[in-house]
Amino acid sequence: MALDADIKAQLNQYLQLLENDIVIKVSAGTDEVSKEMLALIDELASMTPKIKVEKAELKRTPSFSVNRVGEDTGIVFAGVPLGHEFTSLVLALLQVSGRPPKVDQKIIDQIKSIKEEYHFETYVSLTCHNCPDVVQALNIMSVLNPNITHTMIDGAVYKEEVESKNILAVPTVYLNGEPFASGRMQIEEILDKLGQGAAVEELSNKEPFDVLVIGGGPAGASAAIYAARKGIRTGIVAERFGGQILDTLTIENFISVKETEGPKLAKALEEHVKEYPVDIMNLQRAKHLEKKDGMIEVELENGAVLKSKTVIVATGARWRNINVPGEQEFKNKGVAYCPHCDGPLFAGKDVAVIGGGNSGVEAAIDLAGIVNHVTLLEFNDHLKADEILQERLNKLPNVTVITNAATKEITGTDKVNGLTYVDRATGEEKHIELAGVFVQIGLVPNTEWLRGTLELNQIGEIIVDKKGATSIPGVFAAGDCTDSPYNQIIISMGSGAIAALSAFDYLIRN
C-alpha cells in the first residue's frame, strides 16, 4: 500500500519533528489488512532513522503499538489507522517521541494524578469524524500516565468482535473490559466521567463577569470574541465546545472557505476564542437563569452559580427525536443520527432513513454506497429536499422512497430488527425488517431550561429583537436557539456578534 504523494510529503514534514527514537511493535498475519498495515509501517520507518520496527505478540492481530525505547507506552492501533484516524497515528508518533501534547497544564496535572489502572479500548470506523477526538484524547492520557493504556480498534477489521458486543455506533469506548461511553468526547469529558472534573466551589467563587456567554457553538464563540475584544471580563459556559457543528461532516456554505469539516471548524473556533482572555468553562450545562440585585445569576447543573452583568444565551439546537417506542431503547443499538460515523457498521445490511429534507436525502445517498438497501420514509406526500439532491437519490438502484409514512415504532430485542409505519393515505400499518434506523428530521432548540424565564415562541425558540435582546433586560440571545428565520453557521456567527455588541452597549448605558 503506497501512500499518495501529498500524504507522504506531509508525513515527511511531521516526522522531522520527532524528538527521540520510538519503537513500533507489530503483530501481523498473512491477511490483506496485515499486509496493508506492514506496508504503512515500512513506509514510516523508511522516512526516518528514529523509527525502529520489531515483531511482537499483541492481543489482536493485525495490530501495532507505538512505544518509547525500552518502555511500553500503552498505545495500540488494531487495524490500519488511515482515513480520519491518520492524524491520530501522526500525533501518537510525535507525542510518544517526546513532543508535548497541546493541552492545558491543568489537564496534564489531572491526568498525571490518576492512580488507578485504566485500560481503554475504542471501536471506530475510519470514516467517522467524531472518533479521532476520542482516540487522540485517550492516547494523550496513555502517553502522560503509565497506569493508562489505549487501543484503537477498527470495527470493519474486527467485525466479529463488534457483532459479539452488539456495537452499532462509533466511537464506543470500553474501560477495563466494560462499556464506558459512546459518542464524541473531549479529554475533559473523559476526566469528568472518571471523577476528575472541575469542582463546584472553584466555579462558584469566580468574580462576576461583564458578559457571560452560555453555549460554545458558532454563535457563542463569535459572541465571546466580540465581547473580549471590547476589553470587558468575558466568560463562556459550554456543554461541549463546537456545539452542533461537531456532528456535521462537510460544510460548503461557510463563505470564503470552499469546504471544511465540522470538527475542524469547531477546533478553529476554540483556538480563536483562546487568543483572548476568555474564561472557558467547558462541560458545564446551565440549569436556571434569574435577575437578582442588578446581577444575572446562572445556576449550572452541578449546583455552581455564576454571576454576570449581562448574559448571552447561545445554546443552539439538537437533533429532533421522532418520539416513538423503541427510539430511546435502541439508541446506539441500531438507532443512529450520524450516517458518516455509524454507516460503516451497517455495511451490507438494510437500513431506513426517517426524514425527506436535505439532511435525510443526503444521509440516504451516503448510506446507499455502504449498505445493502436504504428505505427513506417521509411523513408528507412529497420530499422537501433540494431538487438536485432528489435527482441524485432517484438514480440510486438500492433506495426505496416511501412518502405519507408515519413512523409508529422501532422494533427489536437487544438491537433494532425493524420499523413499523402507518401509510397515511390508506391507514394501513406496515412493517419493514431492518438492521438500523437513521433519524434526520431537523432540529429542536435547547431552551427547555428557560421556560417560564424568557419569552419563547410556540416551538421553544427565544424571541429576540434586531439587537438580540430578550424579554429580560441585560439578557441577549443568538444563533439556533432564537427565532431567527434560518439556521446557518454564518447567520449564527453574525447574531453572536450582534448580541455581544448589544451587551457592550447595554453595559455602557447602564
Phi, psi and omega in degrees: 000108180268133177286147180288162189303319181297312181297319181298317180296318177299313182300318179302318179297314181296318184293339174294339184273358178300132184272316183225171179294147174229156181242125174260119179261127190243132173242104186232151176248208180253004182287169183296320181296320177300317181297318179296318180296315180298321179297318179297314182293319177299320179297316178300312183295330181286344184271341183208139176287353182279351179254121175251146181241133178230151172279149181205164174257103178257170184300324181237146173232125005277140172196166175211152179245153180247121191225156167285158179297126178076012183210130174280118184280335178096013177255120182232140173246113178261099188123192181248108186283076173251200182057222181293342182271359180299319178298323179299320179295311181301313181296322178298316179300312182295315184289321178294327180289347177120359177284127184294138177292151181275074175226156182298149180301324180300320180290319178302315180298319179299316182295315183294336183279353182290125183261333183290158174270122180238118177247105183264145172227128181242121176271126185229167162238146187289349176265000184277121180276350177272334187297317183303327178303315182290314181301313182292323178297313182289329175295318178300316180298323179290324179294321187275339185225118182295347179277355186243134173233158179213134175239125171273129182239119177283112183301331181289333179275321183253058184300316183298319179297315180298316182290323180294333179263004180056039180276117182234019176206144177234154353286142173241126185250133172251141177238122182049041175086356182245149177303133183245312183194161177224143178100174183298135176216140173265170185301323179295324180294321179295315179297320179299317180293333178273003179084026182245022187280182182292141182280148180301316183299319181301320180285315184294334183275005180290144175298150178301146179267160168280315176228127174245120180263132179250108182123136185243025176275195181304319180294314181295316180297316179298315180298316181297318180295313181296323179291313183298325180293343177275358177078020180255157184291115188239135174233154176224126178254123183225134175291320171204123185295130183113326177061218187301330183293342176299335181262010182253127181278284186264130176241118184239006183238021176270103194305134180089347174243109187300318179204137174211178177246148182309306182301326180293317179294320179300317179297317179296321178299313182296318180296323178294315179300321182290350175290344183244160181284063180262131177279105182268120178247089185279161178062028179241136183243130180284143184242327185204148179225133174207153179267128185217122177051046177078354179249157173255124180257133178241115178269135179264163181304327183278001177100346179293149178237125177253147180240145179206153178286325175223157179227140173242115179271121180220055187277359172065206184219169180224169177302136178282135176275154177274345176056053173239158177306136178100338184295309181289320183299325185250020175298129185067007174237034181126335173267124185223163181234354183233099182297327180295318184286308192262348180311311183301338180287347181251020181306129178077004182251173177261133179226165173240151170241129177258117179128125183250019174277190182302314184294322179293315181292320176299318179298316180298319179296313179300312185293328182301333179280352185243314189268176179286311183208143178242130171252120179261123181251127178236132183294319182280179183273004176208157176285149182257357184292161177302146183306319183298324178290319180297323178298316179296320180297315184293343179275350185276130184284340185251031177235131173247130178255127177240116177263171181059034184249118177260111180295128182256320184200145170257123188256161178166178174246276174269346175208171183298135172233357179175184182214136177251131178226161178251128174286110187292340179283324185248343184081001183283139178267133182228155181232138176240135175276128186215160173259340183206155178228123178255120184265122183220068185241032173093195191240156175229134185292144179273073186230008183306324184290350183255000180300132181084356179251300178255157177284122180244157174273184188295340178255016172088007178278145179285129179278122180234158174266188186292346177263003181082010181282143179257192182284351176251122179304133180092350177252123180242165179215154184207153172087204189291350178275356182258177180274028174302139185292340183227140177257096179223149181303312185295326178290319178300316180298317179297318181290330175296318178295316179300314181298319181293316179295324178292321178296318179297316179299319179298318181296318180298318185279342182242000000 
